[in-house]
């Protein structure tokens, strides 16, 4: 059961109130990956072709940098600053963030972008 796609959920990602697995599952869901429990397999038929080709199975965006970079690049230029513009998120303080926080911020921004382009709030 995924949390709803809301600004509160985005804040929860940034503030690490949502675990890594659920963060990944949110991205997977909105990219189009669907898990079939009966066959214990992932269906990627709804995933955009460039993602499906490069990642036939949903990638771990927290543990691996390359899929996170692809996520960043998939956000249109005009939506790159949504965390700051829509949420007022000022970023993490220097010396208090790691690749984990950076990747979570990318995931949060991608989800905000998804919300914006799909008129979800």
N, C-alpha and C positions, 0 to 999 in steps of 0.2 A: 504494500500500500504506500504510494508516494504522497508526499505532502502536496498541497495545492500550489499551483504556480502563481505566487503572489509576491509583492514586494517584501512582505514579512518573511517569506521563505528565502528570498535573496539575501536579506539581512542575516538570517539564520545560517546560511552558507558562509557568509563573510565572517561571522562571529563564531564559527565552528560549533554551532548548536546542532547541526545536522552532520551525521557521520559520513566518512569518505564514500562508503558503499552507496548510500542513498544519493549523495551528490552525483556520483557516476550514473546511477540508475535514472535520475532526472534527465541528464544529458542524453543518455541512450534512448529514453522514451521519446524525447522531442526530436531526436535525429531520425527516429522511426524504427529502432530495433525493438523486437518483441520476443519475449521468452515464451517457449512452449513447454510447460511443465510435463505434459504427457510424453513428449519425445526427448525431453532434456536437451533441446537445441534452441538456437537463436534463429529467428526469421528476420532477414534483412531486406525483404522484398520492398519495403516502404522507405528504405534508406536511400538518400541521394546517391547517384552512381559513383561519384568520386570517393565518397566515404565508403560505400559498399565494396568498391574495388580495393582500396587501400586497407580497409578494416572490415573484412567479412564477419568477424566477431566483434562485439563492442569492446573498444579499447579502455584501458584504465587511464583516465585523464589526470588522476592525482599522482600515480606512481611513474608515469612515462611522459617525458617532455614532448616527443614528436606529435602525438595526437592533440596535445594541448596547444601546440604551435599552429596546427591545422585549424583548430577551433578559433584561435585568435584571428587567423587570416580569413576565416569565413565571415567575420563580422564586417559589414559595410563601414567604410570610413566615417560616414556621418553618425554611426552608432557606437564608435569606439569609446566614447567618454560617457556612456549612459550611467555608469555607477556614480560618477561625479554630478552629472547634469540632472538625472532623475531621482537619485537617492541622497545626494549630498555627501556621498562617501568620499572622504579625504585621503583614503589610502592608508596603508600601514606605516608606522613610524620606522625610520631608518634604524637598523640594528635589531628590530623587533619582528622582522618577517623573514620567512624562508621560502624556498621554492613551493612548499605546500600552500602558503598563503597566496602567493602569486598565481598558482594554478587555480585555487578556489576563486580568486578575483576574476580570472579569465572565464571560468565556468559561470559565475554569477553574471558577468557582463553578457555572455552569450545568451543566457536565459532571458535577461532583460531585453536584449535585441530580439529574441524570439517573440516575447510578449509584445513588443512594439510593432514588429512587422505583421503580426497576426491579430493586432488590435485587442489584446487581452488585458489591458489595464494600464 
